[in-house]
Amino acid sequence: MTQEELDALMNSDLDSEDTLESETVAEVETQSNETQEAKIEDVKVADYRPNPNLAWPPPPPSQEHKVVHQLDDVTKDSEQKATEMMERLENISNFFVDSESLIADINKILDKNIEIFTRLNEKFPNVESFSEALESNTKAKKMSGDIVDHLQGGQDEVMMAMDAMQYQDIHRQKIERVINVMRALSRYMSSLFEGRIDDKKRVSSAVHIEGDSTAEVVSNDDIEALIASLGQK
C-alpha cells in the first residue's frame, strides 16, 4: 500500500467518526428537547390543589377546562347549526311555493272539466256519467283548495320558525360579548400583575418562615406549577 492510499484511508475513517458523532449529538439533543417538552406539558396540567376532592379551587386549566375555548366552540357550533337550520327552512318554504304553483295548474284543468261537464249535464240530464264526472271534478276542486290552505299554513309556520331562529342568533351574540369581556379582563389582570423583573431573576422565596403556625406549606415546585398553570391562556 502506498503512502497516498494510506492517507486516503485515514481521512475516510475520520470523516466516518465525525458523522457518527454528529448524529449521536443530534439524537441526544432531540431526546433532551422531547423530555423538556414533556416536563412543560406536565406543569401545564399539574394539579395545584391541596385536596383534589375540594370543589374550590377549580381544576387545573387543561384543554377540557378552558372556559373561553369552550364558549368559542359553543358559538361556532351554534352559528353553524343555525345557518343549516335557516337553509333547511328556506328549502321547505320553496317546496310549499312550488306545490302551490302545481295546484294552480291542476285547478285550471279542473275548472275546464267542470265547465265541460256542466254543459253536458245541462244538455243531457239523463246521462248519469256526466253528472258523476261533474260531481267528482267539483270535489277535486274543493280538495285542491284545502291543500292550498294547508300549504299556506305551512309557510306561515316556516316564517315563525325563522323568526324564532333570530333569537338563537341574539343568544350567540350575547355569549360573544361575554367572551370579549372575559378576554379584556384577562388582559387587564395580566397587565396588572406584570413586573419589570423576570421571574427567573427573582430571589427564591422561603418555604417556611418564623411565625408560621405549621410547616406544611407548599413547595417551590407547587408554586411554580400554580404560576405556570395560571399563566396559560
Legacy VTK file of the C-alpha trace (Angstrom):
# vtk DataFile Version 3.0
C-alpha trace
ASCII
DATASET POLYDATA
POINTS 233 float
0.000 0.000 0.000
1.349 3.393 -0.991
1.518 6.410 1.303
-1.244 8.157 -0.690
-3.616 5.189 -0.271
-2.822 5.069 3.472
-3.595 8.806 3.881
-6.883 8.441 1.970
-7.928 5.532 4.228
-7.141 7.519 7.394
-9.135 10.535 6.172
-12.103 8.301 5.333
-12.137 6.842 8.866
-12.004 10.319 10.410
-14.941 11.529 8.324
-16.999 8.489 9.356
-16.253 9.131 13.047
-17.243 12.833 12.708
-20.523 11.900 11.004
-21.341 9.309 13.659
-20.540 11.784 16.437
-22.755 14.484 14.854
-25.654 12.068 14.516
-25.253 10.975 18.152
-25.222 14.600 19.377
-28.311 15.429 17.301
-30.145 12.399 18.685
-29.271 13.336 22.264
-30.435 16.932 21.695
-33.714 15.693 20.224
-34.342 13.411 23.200
-33.495 16.271 25.565
-35.958 18.605 23.811
-38.692 15.980 23.946
-38.066 15.445 27.646
-38.254 19.191 28.317
-41.493 19.492 26.342
-42.964 16.596 28.311
-41.998 18.294 31.583
-43.565 21.565 30.423
-46.758 19.723 29.473
-46.822 18.122 32.922
-46.532 21.548 34.525
-49.397 22.866 32.400
-51.832 20.313 33.754
-50.315 19.947 37.202
-52.951 19.750 39.893
-52.107 22.621 42.211
-54.997 21.970 44.583
-54.072 20.748 48.080
-57.083 18.410 48.020
-58.372 17.284 44.565
-61.735 16.392 46.136
-62.493 20.005 47.050
-64.824 21.989 44.809
-62.606 25.073 45.115
-60.121 25.972 43.800
-61.196 24.710 40.382
-59.292 22.014 38.476
-56.143 22.928 36.548
-56.661 24.753 33.235
-56.327 21.763 30.948
-57.830 21.738 27.464
-61.170 20.492 28.849
-61.423 23.261 31.471
-60.548 26.335 29.396
-63.744 28.358 29.547
-63.125 30.691 26.621
-62.199 27.772 24.365
-65.451 26.035 25.246
-67.506 29.190 24.708
-65.826 29.727 21.340
-66.759 26.179 20.375
-70.343 26.769 21.521
-70.743 29.960 19.483
-69.116 28.374 16.430
-71.323 25.279 16.563
-74.402 27.382 17.307
-73.803 29.641 14.327
-73.143 26.681 12.025
-76.270 24.791 13.101
-78.395 27.939 12.931
-77.224 28.561 9.365
-78.036 24.975 8.399
-81.477 25.258 10.002
-82.251 28.504 8.168
-81.244 26.914 4.871
-83.496 23.908 5.504
-86.430 26.128 6.455
-85.916 28.140 3.293
-85.924 24.922 1.242
-89.201 23.860 2.881
-90.720 27.242 2.059
-89.638 26.852 -1.563
-91.268 23.409 -1.686
-94.524 24.963 -0.479
-94.367 27.662 -3.145
-93.684 25.092 -5.897
-96.554 22.938 -4.638
-98.950 25.894 -4.769
-97.883 26.541 -8.341
-98.611 22.922 -9.283
-102.014 23.067 -7.550
-102.817 26.209 -9.541
-102.113 24.332 -12.791
-104.304 21.438 -11.651
-107.122 23.863 -10.794
-107.071 25.202 -14.340
-107.644 21.670 -15.636
-110.408 21.056 -13.087
-112.117 24.328 -13.990
-112.090 23.320 -17.646
-113.526 19.885 -16.799
-116.234 21.399 -14.607
-117.217 23.788 -17.390
-117.466 20.959 -19.943
-119.374 18.530 -17.721
-121.734 21.288 -16.593
-122.766 21.934 -20.186
-123.077 18.217 -20.927
-125.143 17.647 -17.809
-127.458 20.510 -18.721
-127.841 19.251 -22.286
-128.124 15.573 -21.331
-129.599 15.479 -17.817
-130.471 11.815 -18.130
-126.859 10.728 -18.671
-125.658 9.725 -15.214
-121.931 9.613 -16.099
-121.931 13.338 -16.904
-123.415 14.236 -13.534
-120.991 11.905 -11.722
-117.986 13.396 -13.557
-119.212 16.891 -12.704
-119.558 15.957 -9.033
-116.082 14.315 -8.947
-114.348 17.323 -10.505
-116.185 19.672 -8.157
-114.984 17.657 -5.131
-111.424 17.595 -6.517
-111.517 21.392 -6.916
-112.595 21.748 -3.271
-109.832 19.381 -2.078
-107.223 21.335 -4.059
-108.396 24.457 -2.251
-107.909 22.698 1.103
-104.415 21.627 0.024
-103.526 25.220 -0.819
-104.761 26.318 2.620
-102.510 23.720 4.284
-99.529 24.798 2.200
-100.066 28.415 3.157
-100.342 27.377 6.811
-97.026 25.522 6.453
-95.421 28.654 5.004
-96.657 30.652 7.992
-95.136 28.096 10.361
-91.826 28.281 8.499
-91.784 32.066 8.821
-92.446 31.816 12.569
-89.620 29.257 12.880
-87.272 31.653 11.072
-88.265 34.416 13.476
-87.533 32.089 16.396
-84.088 31.374 14.935
-83.322 35.092 15.185
-83.368 34.713 18.979
-80.745 31.993 18.627
-78.501 34.484 16.852
-79.116 37.047 19.614
-78.077 34.473 22.235
-74.897 33.763 20.262
-74.087 37.476 20.209
-74.603 37.649 23.979
-72.148 34.783 24.501
-69.625 36.501 22.218
-69.985 39.679 24.280
-69.279 37.692 27.451
-66.186 36.217 25.775
-64.936 39.682 24.830
-65.423 40.921 28.404
-63.607 37.890 29.812
-60.703 38.344 27.413
-60.491 42.052 28.271
-60.420 41.208 31.999
-57.767 38.572 31.371
-55.551 41.051 29.541
-56.139 43.638 32.276
-55.212 41.204 35.060
-52.114 40.086 33.156
-51.068 43.705 32.728
-51.872 44.473 36.382
-49.595 41.704 37.709
-46.793 42.369 35.251
-43.360 43.004 36.739
-40.215 44.668 35.481
-38.039 41.817 36.754
-38.064 38.490 35.039
-39.294 35.701 37.325
-36.148 33.672 36.634
-34.032 36.514 38.045
-36.016 36.886 41.270
-34.728 35.690 44.620
-36.370 32.421 45.662
-38.926 32.718 48.470
-38.642 30.856 51.743
-40.907 27.855 52.121
-41.281 28.253 55.894
-40.561 31.414 57.879
-40.782 32.326 61.528
-44.318 32.914 62.710
-45.955 30.249 60.569
-48.291 28.040 62.566
-47.428 24.969 60.531
-44.582 23.728 58.447
-46.936 22.041 55.973
-46.720 24.659 53.271
-46.478 24.306 49.517
-43.080 23.737 47.969
-41.371 25.797 45.293
-42.383 23.195 42.716
-46.034 23.574 43.727
-45.835 27.370 43.464
-44.131 27.228 40.063
-46.741 24.764 38.835
-49.507 27.079 40.067
-47.976 30.120 38.345
-47.422 28.170 35.135
-50.990 26.874 35.087
-52.490 30.298 35.797
-50.369 31.811 33.049
-51.832 29.582 30.357
-54.296 31.291 28.060
LINES 1 234
233 0 1 2 3 4 5 6 7 8 9 10 11 12 13 14 15 16 17 18 19 20 21 22 23 24 25 26 27 28 29 30 31 32 33 34 35 36 37 38 39 40 41 42 43 44 45 46 47 48 49 50 51 52 53 54 55 56 57 58 59 60 61 62 63 64 65 66 67 68 69 70 71 72 73 74 75 76 77 78 79 80 81 82 83 84 85 86 87 88 89 90 91 92 93 94 95 96 97 98 99 100 101 102 103 104 105 106 107 108 109 110 111 112 113 114 115 116 117 118 119 120 121 122 123 124 125 126 127 128 129 130 131 132 133 134 135 136 137 138 139 140 141 142 143 144 145 146 147 148 149 150 151 152 153 154 155 156 157 158 159 160 161 162 163 164 165 166 167 168 169 170 171 172 173 174 175 176 177 178 179 180 181 182 183 184 185 186 187 188 189 190 191 192 193 194 195 196 197 198 199 200 201 202 203 204 205 206 207 208 209 210 211 212 213 214 215 216 217 218 219 220 221 222 223 224 225 226 227 228 229 230 231 232
